Amino acid sequence: MDDDSRGLISEQEEEELIRRYAYIVRACARPYFLVGGDSEDLFQEGMLGLLSAARTYDPNRGTKFSTYAEYCVKRRIVSAVRSAARLKHLPLSNYVSLESPVLDEYDSQSAYYLREPEEFVIASERIHEIADRLNVGLSALESTVLGMFLDGHSYDEMACALGKPYKSVDNAVQRIRKKLTRLLNYGDNQ
């Protein structure tokens, strides 16, 4: 690309780019968890990072595109995970109007019924109860890993900070998920 056309890619080039580098995006998204989202949301964030890489790549810098793309994808995913884990926007995301509700249906965005403030309070209490019961059932390592995970740290960052192998961190996350699933399904985290 010359300097004048840098940042402009055609639709065909974009499709080819997605086809060729989707595996990098999947590989980069796999170790992360998005609070309030799923793996497909992380994949989409990664794809935005890939498109950003395509638009800003400068071959004159001596870096392979795949290396640059992987860097951009990881930064975009980590940014999304950290942003979702922030409690800063929680009040705006989970507000309850004091006026008569317009909707009389379940709002899947906020995961709360919008009819009564008391339903919000009950749901909040249930979340705290689940968190307290989960914490009781976690080992010290699992508790530490969960805190770091919710703060948006990658498996590599957690392993380095804890002085544990990557696989130990991954195993801890898998145990946490099983315990949480058991708690949500059966009310018991044993």
Secondary structure, DSSP 8 states (H G I E B T S, - for coil): --TTTTT---HHHHHHHHHHHHHHHHHHHTT---TTS-HHHHHHHHHHHHHHHHHH--GGGS--HHHHHHHHHHHHHHHHHHHHH-STTHHHHT---SS--S--SEETTTTEESS-HHHHHHHHHHHHHHHHHHHHHS-HHHHHHHHHHHTT--HHHHHHHHT--HHHHHHHHHHHHHHHHHHHHHS---
